[in-house]
Amino acid sequence: MIKYYSIIHIGPLPPPIGGISNYLYRLSKLNPDYIFINENELSKWKFLSLLKQKQKHFYYHSPSLKKRLFIWFLCIVTDNQFSLVIHGDSLKDSYLQGNILTRFLIKNMLCQAASIQVVNSGIAEFIRNEIKLELPNITIQHAFLPPPSGDEKKILESYSGKIPNFINNHKPLIIANGAFITFKDGVDLYGLDMCIELVARLKLEYPDIGLLFALAELNDQEYFILLTKRIKSLRISDHIFFMTGQKELWPLFKQADLMVRPTYSDGYGISIAEALYFGCPAVASNVCERPEGTVLFRNRDLDDLVCKCTEVIKDSRKNHAEEM
């Protein structure tokens, strides 16, 4: 007898706005028959009672190793299926930093998962070459889904009134973003520091250049103060605008000349795919597989970043002039 499993996706839903939460929100719009559970609203007991249900297929999206193992264990003792959606380096980090027991549990979890969806081929290669697992149920599916066009008016209304003025007074306009201020290996993960130096260098050739950096959470005041001091010392305060708070970014790509993603580590870069989708060229670090059409620069190499951005801006202006 064939069993039919109801599909339940578990992960963060907006707010807060982030790569995974946006993906799940858009996926829910495309698949109204699926059930979507916001894990941020689930207590431990609600989590447990949810997984006691029968004939459910749980897709877990968040990077938490503890919750991945928790869902897997509960699915073992219930009549449920378990699948993993891996959006970034979380599995790699958990495995490399884990002890013998942790690595043993990760291997068994992967082997028993009904399916494993990864956002780039590098994650699949890590499972194959480092964890030493040849799994036929791994699929590579990038996490970009086109945003619902009906949301644009509401998103634009959420912006500060200063944003249109900044956009109108700066050309070329560069867009960058990050979830919050954080570091990996002691390096600014989202590359705010590189974006500041980029603007200072490009200003020499483009005196009206502007950078709008969307930062969902301003969580590290000490580091942000250091950045603002650097901005002032470079005399580019009027050329950088920080848009803070839980706001979607994609409507701005329709007006931008360039999107930059100088991340020190990454899984894919949904914001890059968004920019390209709306015809905005993108330059990103070569730390992972990027959306087709992205111009890559060497990770943490400011000279290469400046060079690639200059080339893209010049090509874009040349193409625009030819179209006129």
Secondary structure, DSSP 8 states (H G I E B T S, - for coil): -----EEEEEE--SSS--HHHHHHHHHHHH-TTSEEEEGGG--HHHHHHHHTSSSEEEEE-S--HHHHHHHHHHHHTTT-EEEEEE-SSHHHHHHHH--HHHHHHHHHHHHH-SEEEESSHHHHHHHHHTS----TTEEE--------GGGHHHHHHTS-THHHHHHHT-SSEEEEEEEE--EETTEETT-HHHHHHHHHHHTTT-TT-EEEEEEEE---HHHHHHHHHHHHHTT-GGGEEEEESS---GGGGGT-SEEEE--SS-S--HHHHHHHHTT--EEEESSS---TT-EEE-TT-HHHHHHHHHHHHHHHHHHHHHH-
